[in-house]
Amino acid sequence: MSTAAITTIDCSQTVNEIVSRHPETLAVFTAWGIDTCCGGGHPVEAVVQRHQLDGEALCNALAQAIGGR
Protein backbone atom coordinates (compact mmCIF):
# COMPACT_ATOMS: atom_id res chain seq x y z
CA MET A 1 0.00 0.00 0.00
CA SER A 2 1.45 3.35 -1.00
CA THR A 3 0.66 6.73 0.39
CA ALA A 4 0.77 9.79 -1.81
CA ALA A 5 2.12 12.98 -0.36
CA ILE A 6 -0.44 15.75 -0.40
CA THR A 7 1.08 19.12 -1.04
CA THR A 8 -0.78 22.15 0.24
CA ILE A 9 -0.22 25.86 0.15
CA ASP A 10 0.14 27.79 3.39
CA CYS A 11 -1.57 31.07 2.57
CA SER A 12 -0.11 32.69 5.67
CA GLN A 13 3.23 32.70 3.81
CA THR A 14 4.24 35.63 1.63
CA VAL A 15 3.70 35.57 -2.11
CA ASN A 16 7.47 35.48 -2.64
CA GLU A 17 7.92 32.54 -0.24
CA ILE A 18 5.32 30.51 -2.12
CA VAL A 19 6.75 31.40 -5.55
CA SER A 20 10.25 30.57 -4.32
CA ARG A 21 9.18 27.11 -3.15
CA HIS A 22 6.72 26.50 -6.00
CA PRO A 23 7.63 28.51 -9.13
CA GLU A 24 4.65 27.03 -10.95
CA THR A 25 2.38 29.22 -8.80
CA LEU A 26 3.67 32.41 -10.45
CA ALA A 27 1.19 31.98 -13.33
CA VAL A 28 -1.69 31.74 -10.85
CA PHE A 29 -0.63 34.88 -9.01
CA THR A 30 -0.26 36.70 -12.33
CA ALA A 31 -3.71 35.57 -13.46
CA TRP A 32 -5.15 36.96 -10.22
CA GLY A 33 -3.34 40.29 -10.66
CA ILE A 34 -0.90 39.68 -7.81
CA ASP A 35 2.72 40.55 -8.52
CA THR A 36 5.89 39.55 -6.74
CA CYS A 37 7.19 43.10 -6.62
CA CYS A 38 4.84 45.27 -4.59
CA GLY A 39 2.72 42.47 -3.15
CA GLY A 40 5.43 39.86 -2.94
CA GLY A 41 6.54 40.63 0.58
CA HIS A 42 3.05 40.34 2.01
CA PRO A 43 1.27 37.19 3.19
CA VAL A 44 -1.26 35.89 0.70
CA GLU A 45 -3.98 36.33 3.35
CA ALA A 46 -3.19 40.06 3.57
CA VAL A 47 -3.13 40.51 -0.21
CA VAL A 48 -6.50 38.77 -0.47
CA GLN A 49 -8.03 41.07 2.14
CA ARG A 50 -6.51 44.21 0.70
CA HIS A 51 -7.77 43.49 -2.81
CA GLN A 52 -11.03 41.85 -1.71
CA LEU A 53 -10.28 38.59 -3.50
CA ASP A 54 -11.77 35.15 -2.85
CA GLY A 55 -9.01 33.74 -0.66
CA GLU A 56 -10.31 30.19 -0.67
CA ALA A 57 -10.51 30.13 -4.47
CA LEU A 58 -7.02 31.59 -4.80
CA CYS A 59 -5.48 29.13 -2.36
CA ASN A 60 -7.26 26.27 -4.13
CA ALA A 61 -5.91 27.46 -7.49
CA LEU A 62 -2.40 27.65 -6.03
CA ALA A 63 -2.72 24.14 -4.60
CA GLN A 64 -3.91 22.82 -7.97
CA ALA A 65 -0.94 24.46 -9.67
CA ILE A 66 1.44 22.40 -7.57
CA GLY A 67 -0.61 19.24 -7.84
CA GLY A 68 -2.03 19.43 -4.32
CA ARG A 69 -5.56 19.38 -3.04
Secondary structure, DSSP 8 states (H G I E B T S, - for coil): ----------TTSBHHHHHHH-GGGHHHHHHTT--SSSSTTSBHHHHHHHTT--HHHHHHHHHHHTT--
